[in-house]
Amino acid sequence: MAVIHRTELKPSKLELLTAWLPSRPWYAGGAGAPEPAKAGGFRLDDPEGEVGIEFIVVTDGSVPEAPAYLVPLTYRGAPLDGAEDALVGTMEHGVLGRRWAYDGCHDPVMVAQLLALVEGRVQAQDQNVSDTPDPEVGRSYAGDGLAVAEFTITTDGPESTEVAAPYGGVLRLQRVLRPAAAGTPLLPPDAVGHVAGSWRTADGGRAQGLFAALY
């Protein structure tokens, strides 16, 4: 179980994302710096208790439509070998010391736990409270057991990131979130599993949409 520490981070997560978001191919902001605001998300537990896993939803107030982005991050106490290009930045944690923050789509611990969530083997956890499931995160799965270790190839697209397996399976994470209309199925056609959640919109409302799908 991950413990949520009430402490200061320098720089903050949002400060890291302000510098990192414009480098992403799915970022739809303008020429100015992003103005990210936390709008939702959830956490997953690392069975080994070593890696923090957080899915953050941020809205960007620098553009009129204030798009929402899904940013999965992992927090480690030491650099992740071979993941230099996935480093979002480093932070000083008031309790844990220096932490390396990575784009979670390139971290095998996050991928494994997200697949476990799709299958229903783990529960999504509240973003801000220790040892508390998040009931707003939904999921489904209608396939066979997953070969987790084979999901190794990560590709960023204009609206999503795909983590692919050599045998043809694809775990697609929505980066640009789209609110679903009431009554619309959240499981995409041809997908065998999905994760969905909710977030606060820039106007103070509430939206629900697809976070990830497994094909």
C-alpha positions as CSV (number, residue, x, y, z in Angstrom):
1,M,0.0,0.0,0.0
2,A,1.4,3.4,-1.0
3,V,1.6,6.0,1.8
4,I,0.6,9.5,0.8
5,H,3.0,11.9,2.6
6,R,1.8,15.4,3.4
7,T,5.0,17.2,2.5
8,E,6.6,19.7,0.1
9,L,8.0,18.9,-3.3
10,K,10.6,21.1,-5.0
11,P,9.8,21.6,-7.8
12,S,6.2,20.7,-7.6
13,K,4.6,18.2,-10.0
14,L,2.8,20.9,-11.9
15,E,6.0,22.9,-12.3
16,L,7.7,19.8,-13.8
17,L,4.7,19.4,-16.2
18,T,4.8,23.0,-17.2
19,A,8.3,22.4,-18.7
20,W,7.6,18.9,-20.0
21,L,4.2,19.1,-21.6
22,P,5.2,21.2,-24.7
23,S,7.7,18.5,-25.6
24,R,5.0,15.9,-26.2
25,P,3.4,15.3,-29.6
26,W,0.0,15.1,-28.1
27,Y,0.2,18.5,-26.4
28,A,-2.3,20.9,-28.1
29,G,-1.3,24.2,-26.4
30,G,-0.2,27.3,-28.1
31,A,3.2,29.1,-28.2
32,G,3.1,30.2,-24.6
33,A,3.9,28.2,-21.6
34,P,1.2,25.7,-20.3
35,E,-0.8,26.6,-17.2
36,P,-1.5,23.1,-15.9
37,A,-4.1,22.6,-13.1
38,K,-4.8,19.4,-11.3
39,A,-8.2,18.1,-12.3
40,G,-8.3,14.5,-11.1
41,G,-6.6,11.1,-11.3
42,F,-5.8,8.0,-9.2
43,R,-2.9,5.9,-7.9
44,L,-1.8,2.3,-8.2
45,D,0.3,0.4,-5.7
46,D,3.6,-1.2,-6.6
47,P,3.6,-4.7,-5.0
48,E,7.2,-4.2,-4.1
49,G,6.5,-0.9,-2.4
50,E,9.4,0.8,-4.3
51,V,7.8,2.8,-7.1
52,G,5.1,5.5,-6.7
53,I,2.5,5.3,-9.5
54,E,0.1,8.2,-10.1
55,F,-2.2,9.0,-13.0
56,I,-2.7,12.8,-13.0
57,V,-5.4,14.6,-15.1
58,V,-4.4,18.2,-15.8
59,T,-6.3,20.9,-17.6
60,D,-4.3,23.6,-19.5
61,G,-5.6,27.1,-18.9
62,S,-3.2,28.7,-21.4
63,V,-5.7,28.0,-24.3
64,P,-9.4,28.9,-24.4
65,E,-10.7,25.3,-24.6
66,A,-8.6,24.2,-21.6
67,P,-8.0,20.6,-22.8
68,A,-7.5,17.8,-20.3
69,Y,-4.5,15.5,-20.4
70,L,-3.8,12.2,-18.8
71,V,-0.3,12.1,-17.4
72,P,0.8,8.8,-15.7
73,L,3.9,9.4,-13.6
74,T,6.2,7.0,-11.7
75,Y,8.4,8.2,-8.8
76,R,11.6,6.4,-8.1
77,G,14.4,6.7,-5.5
78,A,17.0,6.1,-8.2
79,P,17.3,6.5,-12.0
80,L,15.5,3.9,-14.1
81,D,18.1,2.2,-16.4
82,G,17.5,2.9,-20.1
83,A,14.7,5.4,-19.5
84,E,16.6,8.7,-19.9
85,D,14.3,9.9,-22.6
86,A,11.3,9.2,-20.4
87,L,12.5,11.4,-17.5
88,V,10.1,14.2,-16.7
89,G,12.4,15.6,-14.0
90,T,13.7,15.3,-10.5
91,M,12.1,16.6,-7.3
92,E,13.2,16.9,-3.7
93,H,10.6,15.2,-1.4
94,G,10.4,16.4,2.1
95,V,10.3,12.8,3.5
96,L,11.8,10.6,0.8
97,G,14.6,12.8,-0.5
98,R,15.4,13.0,-4.2
99,R,12.8,11.4,-6.5
100,W,13.1,10.8,-10.2
101,A,9.8,11.3,-12.0
102,Y,9.2,9.4,-15.3
103,D,6.6,9.2,-18.0
104,G,4.9,6.0,-16.6
105,C,4.2,4.6,-20.1
106,H,8.0,3.8,-20.3
107,D,8.1,2.3,-16.8
108,P,7.6,-1.5,-16.7
109,V,6.2,-1.3,-13.1
110,M,3.4,1.1,-14.2
111,V,2.6,-0.9,-17.3
112,A,2.3,-4.1,-15.3
113,Q,0.0,-2.6,-12.7
114,L,-2.2,-0.9,-15.3
115,L,-2.6,-4.2,-17.0
116,A,-3.5,-5.7,-13.6
117,L,-6.1,-3.0,-13.1
118,V,-7.6,-3.8,-16.5
119,E,-7.8,-7.5,-15.6
120,G,-9.3,-6.7,-12.2
121,R,-6.4,-8.0,-10.1
122,V,-5.8,-4.7,-8.4
123,Q,-7.9,-1.7,-7.4
124,A,-7.4,1.9,-8.3
125,Q,-6.5,3.9,-5.2
126,D,-7.5,7.4,-4.2
127,Q,-5.1,10.1,-5.4
128,N,-4.8,11.9,-2.1
129,V,-5.7,9.4,0.7
130,S,-3.7,6.4,1.7
131,D,-5.3,2.9,1.6
132,T,-8.5,4.1,0.0
133,P,-9.9,2.7,-3.2
134,D,-11.2,5.1,-5.8
135,P,-14.8,4.1,-6.7
136,E,-14.9,6.5,-9.7
137,V,-12.4,4.5,-11.7
138,G,-14.1,1.8,-13.8
139,R,-12.6,-1.1,-15.7
140,S,-13.5,-4.2,-17.7
141,Y,-11.7,-7.1,-19.3
142,A,-12.9,-9.9,-21.5
143,G,-9.7,-11.5,-22.7
144,D,-7.2,-14.2,-21.6
145,G,-4.3,-13.8,-19.2
146,L,-1.8,-11.1,-20.2
147,A,1.8,-11.6,-21.0
148,V,2.9,-8.5,-19.1
149,A,6.6,-8.8,-19.7
150,E,6.1,-8.6,-23.5
151,F,4.7,-5.1,-23.4
152,T,7.8,-3.2,-24.2
153,I,7.5,-0.9,-27.3
154,T,6.1,2.6,-26.5
155,T,5.0,5.1,-29.2
156,D,3.5,8.6,-28.8
157,G,0.8,9.7,-31.2
158,P,-1.2,12.9,-31.6
159,E,-3.8,12.0,-29.0
160,S,-2.6,8.8,-27.3
161,T,0.4,6.6,-26.3
162,E,0.6,3.0,-27.4
163,V,2.5,0.4,-25.4
164,A,2.7,-2.6,-27.8
165,A,3.7,-6.2,-27.5
166,P,5.5,-8.3,-30.1
167,Y,2.5,-10.7,-30.4
168,G,0.3,-7.8,-31.6
169,G,-1.4,-6.7,-28.4
170,V,-1.7,-2.9,-27.7
171,L,-2.3,-1.0,-24.5
172,R,-3.5,2.5,-25.6
173,L,-3.5,5.3,-23.1
174,Q,-5.6,8.4,-24.0
175,R,-3.5,11.5,-23.5
176,V,-6.0,14.0,-24.7
177,L,-9.2,13.2,-22.8
178,R,-12.6,13.4,-24.4
179,P,-15.7,13.7,-22.3
180,A,-18.1,10.9,-23.1
181,A,-21.8,11.7,-23.8
182,A,-24.3,10.2,-21.3
183,G,-25.1,6.6,-22.1
184,T,-22.2,6.2,-24.5
185,P,-20.3,2.9,-24.0
186,L,-16.7,3.6,-22.8
187,L,-15.3,0.3,-24.1
188,P,-14.1,1.0,-27.7
189,P,-15.0,-1.3,-30.5
190,D,-12.5,-4.2,-30.9
191,A,-11.0,-3.5,-27.4
192,V,-10.9,-6.4,-24.9
193,G,-10.5,-4.2,-21.8
194,H,-10.6,-0.6,-20.6
195,V,-10.1,1.8,-17.8
196,A,-12.3,4.9,-17.5
197,G,-12.5,7.7,-14.9
198,S,-13.7,11.2,-14.2
199,W,-12.2,14.7,-13.9
200,R,-13.1,18.3,-13.2
201,T,-13.5,20.4,-16.3
202,A,-12.2,24.0,-16.5
203,D,-15.7,25.4,-15.9
204,G,-16.1,23.5,-12.7
205,G,-18.2,20.7,-14.1
206,R,-17.5,17.0,-14.1
207,A,-16.6,14.8,-17.1
208,Q,-16.2,11.1,-17.6
209,G,-14.2,9.4,-20.3
210,L,-11.9,6.7,-21.5
211,F,-8.4,6.6,-19.9
212,A,-7.0,3.4,-21.5
213,A,-8.0,0.5,-23.7
214,L,-6.5,-2.9,-24.4
215,Y,-6.6,-4.3,-27.9
